[in-house]
């Protein structure tokens, strides 16, 4: 039988967990921009937590009074859909990650 150094394994696991948390924090602070192509297209900005931060509809696509409200409504709907997807994912995968010390995916 080989001797397993459990202290070393625990330290390694804690270091990996710390690094993973730092990366998650960095991702949460990063803003990603997507658009439907072209300079007059719709643009969406999300953070690394997949939360909509901004929706931009060019002025030439609609009248300015309605544009701001529509942008906000799209962002709220996007975040609502993501919340529902995340809740369902946690519900379905929770049995695998509970008690294992693994972050929710």
N, C-alpha and C positions, 0 to 999 in steps of 0.2 A: 504494500500500500504506500502511496506517496503522501507526503505531508502537504496539506494545503494551508497556505498562510491566509487565514480568513481576515486578519487585520489588513493585510495588503489588498485583498480583494475589496473590502469595504471602503478603504481609502480611494482605490481606483474608481469604484462605483460612485462615490461622493464627488470626486473630481469630474467625472463624466456628467453627473447630474448638474453640477455647478456650471460647467461649460455649456450644457444644453440650455440651462435657464438664461445664461448671458446671450446666447444666440437667439432665443425666443424674444428676449427684450429688444435686441437689435432689430429683429424682423418686425416687431410691433411698431417700432419707430420709423421704419422705412415706408415710404410712399411709392406705390406702383401706379403708373399711368397707362391706361389703355384707351384706344379709340378705334373707330370703325374705318380708319384710313382717310387720308386727305386732310387738308388744312381746314375744311369747313365741316368736319364731322363732329359727332358727339364724343366727348371725352369723359372717362370715369377714372377717379383716383381712389385707391383703396390702400389700407395699411396692411402690414404683415399678418394681422389677425383677421384678415378678410372682411374688415368693416369699411363700408363706403365712407369716404371722407369728403368727396365732392363729385358732383355731376355737372358737366358744362355742356350746354346746348348753345351753339352759335346764334347770335342775334338774327342772322339772315334766315334762320330756319323757322322762326315764329315771332310773334309780337312780344316786345320786351316785358309788358305787364304780366303775361302768363308764364313767361320763360322761367323766372326765379321760383315761382310756386311749383311748377312742374319739375324742376331740378330737385327741389327739396322732397317732393312726393316720391320721385324715383329713388332717391337715396334712402328714404325711410322704408320703402317697400323692399329694396335690395337687402337692407340690414335685417328686416323682419324675416325674409326668406332664409337668410343665413342663420339667424337665431334658431329657426325651426329645424334646419338641417343639422346644426350642431347638437341640439337637444336630442334629435332622433339618433344621431351617431353615438352620443354618449349613452343613450338608453340601450342601444343594440350592442355596443362594444364594452359597456361598463363591466359586464361580468368577467371580461378578460383582464381588465386593468385594475379592478378593485383588489386592494390588499397586496398588489404586486409592486407598489411604489412607482408605477409607471404614470407618466402624465396622460391626461385625456387627449385623444387625437381627434 
